[in-house]
């Protein structure tokens, strides 16, 4: 299990070697999320969450990864922890760390 620090926030993922596969899974899920894509475009432009920390304890999946990425793109400092190790998609978790 890889344990290290990304931007001074500790993380614990199965293997960082899964990150590329996770990125592809996140991008694939994003194609089916047109409303979130639209929100992300606005967030990138307007940065409505700049200076806000958002912490979430969720199932780490390609869908929730897209939510976290959208919040980050809106300016938020996002911290995500897995709510259930059985539902965590290890490749997605590794991709989010990267």
NUDRENSE-489961 format. One line per field, with one value per residue: residue in three letters; x, y, z of N, C-alpha, C in turn. Coordinates in nm, 4 decimals. Atoms other than C-alpha are relative to their C-alpha. Layout:
N
code	c(ala, ...)
nx	c(X, ...)
ny	c(Y, ...)
nz	c(Z, ...)
cax	c(X, ...)
cay	c(Y, ...)
caz	c(Z, ...)
cx	c(X, ...)
cy	c(Y, ...)
cz	c(Z, ...)
END
This chain:
98
code	c(unk, unk, unk, unk, unk, unk, unk, unk, unk, unk, unk, unk, unk, unk, unk, unk, unk, unk, unk, unk, unk, unk, unk, unk, unk, unk, unk, unk, unk, unk, unk, unk, unk, unk, unk, unk, unk, unk, unk, unk, unk, unk, unk, unk, unk, unk, unk, unk, unk, unk, unk, unk, unk, unk, unk, unk, unk, unk, unk, unk, unk, unk, unk, unk, unk, unk, unk, unk, unk, unk, unk, unk, unk, unk, unk, unk, unk, unk, unk, unk, unk, unk, unk, unk, unk, unk, unk, unk, unk, unk, unk, unk, unk, unk, unk, unk, unk, unk)
nx	c(0.0838, -0.0793, 0.0357, -0.0924, 0.0628, 0.0239, 0.0247, 0.0057, 0.1175, -0.0327, 0.0922, -0.0253, 0.0637, -0.0510, -0.1192, -0.0002, -0.0093, 0.1361, 0.0492, 0.0365, 0.1271, 0.1018, 0.0256, 0.0860, 0.1335, 0.0600, 0.0347, 0.1122, 0.1203, 0.0291, 0.0752, 0.1418, 0.0414, 0.0021, 0.0319, -0.1225, -0.0928, 0.0424, -0.0350, -0.1466, -0.0401, 0.0301, -0.0886, -0.1349, 0.0024, 0.0375, -0.0659, 0.0877, -0.0379, -0.1381, -0.0262, 0.0856, -0.0389, 0.1124, -0.0384, 0.1094, -0.0215, 0.0871, -0.0499, -0.0938, 0.0338, -0.0265, 0.1011, -0.0318, -0.1254, 0.0365, 0.0517, -0.1145, -0.0772, 0.0786, -0.0143, -0.1375, -0.0064, 0.0708, -0.0850, 0.0009, -0.1037, 0.0834, -0.0553, 0.0942, -0.0357, 0.0879, 0.0970, 0.0136, -0.1095, 0.0508, 0.0517, -0.1034, -0.0649, -0.1400, -0.0622, 0.0523, -0.0650, -0.1384, 0.0031, 0.0318, -0.1198, -0.0946)
ny	c(-0.1175, -0.1228, -0.1044, -0.1119, -0.1289, -0.0824, -0.1358, 0.0055, 0.0732, 0.1422, 0.0850, 0.1433, 0.0663, 0.1352, -0.0088, -0.1158, 0.0500, 0.0076, -0.1359, -0.0226, 0.0704, -0.0789, -0.1218, 0.0379, 0.0298, -0.1288, -0.0679, 0.0718, -0.0353, -0.1408, -0.0101, 0.0247, -0.0947, -0.1307, -0.1096, -0.0276, -0.0632, -0.1393, -0.0655, -0.0104, -0.1115, -0.1239, -0.0065, -0.0344, -0.1411, -0.0917, 0.0358, -0.0362, 0.0665, -0.0381, -0.0222, 0.0855, 0.1409, 0.0934, 0.1348, 0.0927, 0.1419, 0.0571, 0.1147, -0.0525, 0.0587, -0.0932, -0.1069, -0.0940, -0.0649, -0.1140, -0.1027, -0.0589, -0.0769, -0.1203, -0.0897, -0.0516, -0.0942, -0.1194, -0.0737, 0.0589, 0.0910, 0.1189, 0.1154, 0.1110, 0.1268, 0.1091, 0.0386, 0.1451, 0.0600, 0.0999, -0.0656, -0.0878, 0.0393, -0.0298, -0.0753, -0.1365, -0.0623, -0.0302, -0.1098, -0.1229, -0.0423, -0.0549)
nz	c(0.0000, 0.0080, -0.0943, 0.0145, -0.0226, 0.1186, -0.0448, -0.1453, -0.0474, 0.0141, 0.0749, -0.0108, 0.1138, 0.0248, 0.0844, 0.0889, 0.1376, 0.0534, 0.0258, 0.1405, 0.0215, -0.0691, 0.0780, 0.1134, -0.0533, -0.0362, 0.1258, 0.0594, -0.0762, 0.0261, 0.1253, -0.0282, -0.1034, 0.0661, -0.0921, -0.0749, 0.0950, 0.0131, -0.1264, -0.0049, 0.0866, -0.0729, -0.1163, 0.0464, 0.0386, -0.1079, -0.1264, -0.1111, -0.1249, -0.0312, -0.1422, -0.0831, -0.0079, 0.0041, -0.0418, 0.0287, -0.0253, 0.1025, 0.0747, 0.0994, 0.1295, 0.1099, -0.0049, -0.1079, 0.0389, 0.0841, -0.0902, -0.0705, 0.0985, 0.0292, -0.1149, 0.0064, 0.1116, -0.0437, -0.0922, -0.1340, -0.0480, -0.0205, -0.0705, 0.0166, -0.0642, 0.0435, -0.1020, -0.0046, 0.0769, 0.0938, 0.1207, 0.0547, 0.1250, -0.0306, 0.1089, -0.0077, -0.1160, 0.0382, 0.0960, -0.0723, -0.0725, 0.0970)
cax	c(0.0000, 0.1418, 0.1415, 0.2925, 0.2100, 0.0556, 0.0699, 0.1169, -0.2032, -0.1413, -0.2919, -0.3189, -0.3894, -0.3434, -0.0934, -0.0012, 0.0591, -0.3202, -0.3454, -0.3482, -0.6274, -0.8196, -0.7791, -0.9302, -1.2213, -1.2836, -1.2775, -1.5156, -1.7646, -1.7379, -1.8764, -2.2062, -2.2328, -2.3336, -2.4784, -2.1594, -1.9555, -2.1561, -2.1089, -1.7351, -1.7036, -1.8715, -1.6629, -1.3377, -1.4374, -1.5812, -1.3964, -1.6958, -1.5320, -1.1947, -1.0557, -1.3066, -1.2080, -1.4536, -1.4123, -1.6146, -1.6426, -1.7847, -1.7619, -1.4540, -1.5827, -1.5356, -1.8564, -1.7618, -1.4145, -1.5754, -1.7609, -1.4367, -1.2566, -1.5388, -1.5212, -1.1425, -1.1815, -1.4177, -1.1341, -1.2034, -0.9374, -1.0866, -1.0137, -1.1745, -1.1770, -1.3234, -1.6412, -1.6203, -1.3084, -1.5240, -1.6683, -1.3463, -1.2215, -0.8478, -0.7490, -0.9705, -0.8279, -0.4735, -0.5635, -0.7118, -0.3914, -0.1854)
cay	c(0.0000, 0.3403, 0.5951, 0.9382, 1.3055, 1.5086, 1.8810, 1.8069, 1.6015, 1.2323, 0.9718, 0.5961, 0.4170, 0.0601, 0.1453, 0.4650, 0.2508, 0.2404, 0.6185, 0.6152, 0.3574, 0.5671, 0.8798, 0.7005, 0.5797, 0.9325, 1.0773, 0.8068, 0.8811, 1.2537, 1.1957, 1.0869, 1.3875, 1.6862, 1.8910, 1.8571, 1.9456, 2.2653, 2.3508, 2.2822, 2.5268, 2.7991, 2.7159, 2.7366, 3.0793, 3.2294, 3.0460, 3.0695, 2.8420, 3.0168, 3.0038, 2.7448, 2.3996, 2.1233, 1.7949, 1.4934, 1.1343, 0.9511, 0.6312, 0.6925, 0.6209, 0.7753, 0.9734, 1.1196, 1.1889, 1.4125, 1.5952, 1.6491, 1.7683, 2.0120, 2.1548, 2.1891, 2.3591, 2.6019, 2.7111, 2.4894, 2.3116, 1.9611, 1.6800, 1.3423, 1.0333, 0.6973, 0.6071, 0.2372, 0.0420, -0.2168, 0.0375, 0.2331, 0.2154, 0.1926, 0.3225, 0.6285, 0.6989, 0.6810, 0.9152, 1.1705, 1.1752, 1.2429)
caz	c(0.0000, -0.0964, 0.1817, 0.1345, 0.1387, -0.1436, -0.0778, 0.2924, 0.3127, 0.3867, 0.1583, 0.1621, -0.1658, -0.2822, -0.5585, -0.7402, -1.0487, -1.0909, -1.1422, -1.5241, -1.5309, -1.2780, -1.4885, -1.7879, -1.5720, -1.4394, -1.7926, -1.9152, -1.6349, -1.7049, -2.0549, -1.8975, -1.6652, -1.8828, -1.5960, -1.3924, -1.7034, -1.7376, -1.3698, -1.3977, -1.6896, -1.4832, -1.1773, -1.3744, -1.5024, -1.1819, -0.8991, -0.6589, -0.4001, -0.3840, -0.0318, 0.0915, 0.2162, 0.1306, 0.3159, 0.2105, 0.3217, 0.0206, -0.1758, -0.3923, -0.7418, -1.0835, -1.0315, -0.6931, -0.8316, -1.0931, -0.8168, -0.6220, -0.9356, -1.0120, -0.6602, -0.6927, -1.0313, -0.8595, -0.6336, -0.3330, -0.1324, -0.1462, 0.0976, 0.0299, 0.2477, 0.1554, 0.3404, 0.2597, 0.1635, -0.0120, -0.2563, -0.3135, -0.6703, -0.6043, -0.9469, -0.9054, -0.5594, -0.6975, -0.9826, -0.7428, -0.5400, -0.8503)
cx	c(0.0886, -0.0526, 0.1038, -0.0739, -0.0113, -0.0399, -0.0270, -0.1269, 0.0300, -0.1040, 0.0429, -0.0777, 0.0656, 0.1295, -0.0116, 0.0114, -0.1371, -0.0526, -0.0421, -0.1328, -0.1146, -0.0350, -0.0913, -0.1430, -0.0738, -0.0440, -0.1192, -0.1303, -0.0415, -0.0824, -0.1502, -0.0563, -0.0064, -0.0308, 0.1245, 0.1056, -0.0309, 0.0358, 0.1508, 0.0488, -0.0232, 0.0952, 0.1415, 0.0080, -0.0161, 0.0650, -0.0852, 0.0401, 0.1421, 0.0139, -0.0827, 0.0552, -0.1277, 0.0539, -0.1192, 0.0430, -0.1019, 0.0551, 0.0913, -0.0210, 0.0322, -0.0992, 0.0319, 0.1337, -0.0293, -0.0591, 0.1156, 0.0832, -0.0723, 0.0114, 0.1394, 0.0131, -0.0735, 0.0770, 0.0089, 0.1259, -0.0763, 0.0788, -0.1062, 0.0508, -0.1035, -0.0934, -0.0101, 0.1119, -0.0475, -0.0524, 0.1035, 0.0584, 0.1454, 0.0689, -0.0441, 0.0661, 0.1434, 0.0054, -0.0289, 0.1208, 0.0975, -0.0477)
cy	c(0.1243, 0.1022, 0.1096, 0.1289, 0.0746, 0.1376, 0.0038, -0.0632, -0.1481, -0.0749, -0.1446, -0.0672, -0.1353, 0.0029, 0.1212, -0.0417, -0.0098, 0.1358, 0.0244, -0.0667, 0.0780, 0.1267, -0.0301, -0.0268, 0.1288, 0.0747, -0.0660, 0.0369, 0.1441, 0.0187, -0.0187, 0.0969, 0.1417, 0.1168, 0.0380, 0.0648, 0.1491, 0.0801, 0.0210, 0.1165, 0.1345, 0.0185, 0.0401, 0.1497, 0.0924, -0.0272, 0.0328, -0.0611, 0.0346, 0.0284, -0.0856, -0.1419, -0.0833, -0.1376, -0.0912, -0.1424, -0.0730, -0.1329, 0.0570, -0.0773, 0.1021, 0.1165, 0.1013, 0.0694, 0.1222, 0.1129, 0.0708, 0.0876, 0.1298, 0.1008, 0.0633, 0.1045, 0.1295, 0.0800, -0.0597, -0.0815, -0.1251, -0.1098, -0.1090, -0.1210, -0.1038, -0.0398, -0.1508, -0.0626, -0.1027, 0.0624, 0.0913, -0.0590, 0.0447, 0.0820, 0.1460, 0.0743, 0.0399, 0.1186, 0.1330, 0.0521, 0.0684, 0.1356)
cz	c(0.0000, 0.0990, -0.0122, 0.0293, -0.1318, 0.0497, 0.1508, 0.0547, -0.0192, -0.0832, 0.0139, -0.1124, -0.0230, -0.0797, -0.0916, -0.1460, -0.0666, -0.0471, -0.1448, -0.0341, 0.0653, -0.0750, -0.1178, 0.0478, 0.0366, -0.1257, -0.0673, 0.0717, -0.0278, -0.1269, 0.0212, 0.1031, -0.0568, 0.0936, 0.0799, -0.0894, -0.0131, 0.1260, 0.0078, -0.0852, 0.0688, 0.1179, -0.0399, -0.0286, 0.1210, 0.1358, 0.1236, 0.1348, 0.0438, 0.1497, 0.0938, -0.0007, 0.0046, 0.0362, -0.0215, 0.0323, -0.0868, -0.0488, -0.1083, -0.1296, -0.1085, 0.0011, 0.1096, -0.0256, -0.0861, 0.0831, 0.0703, -0.0937, -0.0346, 0.1135, 0.0016, -0.1105, 0.0311, 0.1033, 0.1391, 0.0266, 0.0428, 0.0700, -0.0046, 0.0767, -0.0414, 0.1136, 0.0159, -0.0828, -0.1019, -0.1291, -0.0652, -0.1276, 0.0122, -0.1081, 0.0013, 0.1161, -0.0338, -0.0961, 0.0693, 0.0775, -0.0941, -0.0452)
END
